[in-house]
């Protein structure tokens, strides 16, 4: 299993890579919240995130609750992650998914 990595971009976007699972979810939430400026929409780029499990989904929802009413946007999810987001219907919880332009 690949490790999880989070790095902030100069554009205010947080870039996720690797695997967001039980081993990394709590640290991800704390790190992501610490890096947010409180002014912008919360955009998480998932194009390099290869895997997410239920604890990763809960982490996205914890962040959404912590920053509301600002939106959380999950941008360009990898196909594996996109499938999981669709299965759990994450958009019904107020998290927006932006799919890659085709």
Residue, then its C-alpha position, 0 to 999 in steps of 0.5 A: x500500500x502506498x503512503x498518504x501525502x498532502x501538500x498545499x499548492x500555491x493556488x490554495x488547493x490541497x493536493x492529496x496523493x497515495x491512499x487515504x485510509x484508517x492509518x492516515x485519515x485522522x492525521x489528514x483532517x488535522x493537517x488539512x484544517x491547519x492549512x486552511x486560511x478560512x477565507x476560500x472554498x476548500x478545494x481538495x485535488x484528488x487526481x493523485x489519490x489512488x484509494x479511499x476507504x470509509x474512514x477517508x470518506x468520514x474525513x472528508x465529511x469532518x472537514x466539510x462540517x468544520x468549515x461550513x458554510x464554506x463548500x468543500x470541493x473534491x476536484x478531479x478524483x482518480x477513477x477508483x476514488x470517483x467510483x467510491x464517492x459515487x457509491x456513497x453519494x457524497x454529494x448528498x452530504x453537501x460535498x461537491x465533486x468536480x470531475x475532470x474535463x473531458 
